[in-house]
Amino acid sequence: MFKQLQNIDTAFKHIKIFNIILILANVVMFCFYTYRSDKRIEQAENRVLLINNGKVIPVEVSDRVANLPVEVKDHIASFHLLFFTLAPDESVILSNIKKALYLADNSAKIEYDNLQENGYYSNIISGNISQRITVDSIKVNIDKLPYYFKCYATLKIVRTTSTVIRSLVTEGYVREQVRSDNNPHGFLIERWNTIENKDLKIENH
């Protein structure tokens, strides 16, 4: 009788251990499948389907954080190229400035208004002057928002009688905003300021 009870007690212990192992196995399987599901959802969110000539092409979308320095620098460079690339044509000037002002806050509009009041753009047109900018380097601190930047560039101003090479250094901050057709990177330059704008070389024709 005692031996039979002992066998029953041992059987219950085995069943208890088996149930614990089964529960632990279920928990591990649940965690594993939850992890896999999250990964698949993340991968699906980072995949875009493009239709090209009737064919569906899967395209992986890069993480914005990984590309952040590149995107911020390209936004800054695009703004400077639009703002400072001028031709003796009012429609070209207005078109470039309009596009540039979508990429910056009121600080850029104030600079444009000051140049306009000082007759800078009218002199460009009347003097048949062409102005081009080359962005040499951009330093950005992406450790905290808004991102502080300093842009180093070279201006080439071509007049009928001379060509002026000028050093241009500007600074400002970049904050994030919603992407749009007029602002594809989804950034906005603010507190934009010119630190240096000086002649480096004058070549007489």
Secondary structure as GFF3:
##gff-version 3
##sequence-region A 1 205
A	DSSP	alpha_helix	2	45	.	.	.	ID=ss1
A	DSSP	beta_strand	47	52	.	.	.	ID=ss2
A	DSSP	beta_strand	55	60	.	.	.	ID=ss3
A	DSSP	alpha_helix	64	84	.	.	.	ID=ss4
A	DSSP	alpha_helix	90	101	.	.	.	ID=ss5
A	DSSP	alpha_helix	106	117	.	.	.	ID=ss6
A	DSSP	alpha_helix	120	126	.	.	.	ID=ss7
A	DSSP	beta_strand	130	141	.	.	.	ID=ss8
A	DSSP	beta_strand	147	158	.	.	.	ID=ss9
A	DSSP	beta_strand	162	176	.	.	.	ID=ss10
A	DSSP	beta_strand	187	204	.	.	.	ID=ss11
###
